[in-house]
Structure formats: structure tokens, C-alpha cells
């Protein structure tokens, strides 16, 4: 399997919040957090009720997220469905 170019080229923007931006605004909760590596948006994972990280991808098309959980540094490309 070849490596994903989006994963290779992903940036490292500063996080825009300390929790899921939409959940904080709406007063809802999340399970785990993901950081968009295009703009720094922090969204909740797909195990969370609102799946804001994936919703962000569908809304703006930024392909790569990274876990925003302490001790985790894996990345995921939505376009190619690859972890890096």
C-alpha cells in the first residue's frame, strides 16, 4: 500500500480550542477529540453523539485530522481512508 500524499503534506496548525468547538458552543459532550491539520479546528470523534470532526470534513473538505487526545499522535485521511 502506498503512503497517502495528504498525510505526508499535512500541516501542524495550532488548535483553535481546548475542546470540541461545536459541543462547547452547544453545551453538549464528546468522547474523544480530533484536530484538523488544515485549520486547527477541534471536533469530536465519531464515537461522540455529534461527530463534529467528520462534519467539519464534509463541510469544508479538509482531509486530515490528528487525535487531540493526550499521548496519541496518529493521523487519519478522510479522502483515502488511511491512518498515518
Secondary structure by P-SEA (a helix, b strand, c coil): ccccccccccccccccccccaaaaaacccccbbbbccccbbbbbccccccaaaaaaaaacccccccccccccbbbbbccccccc
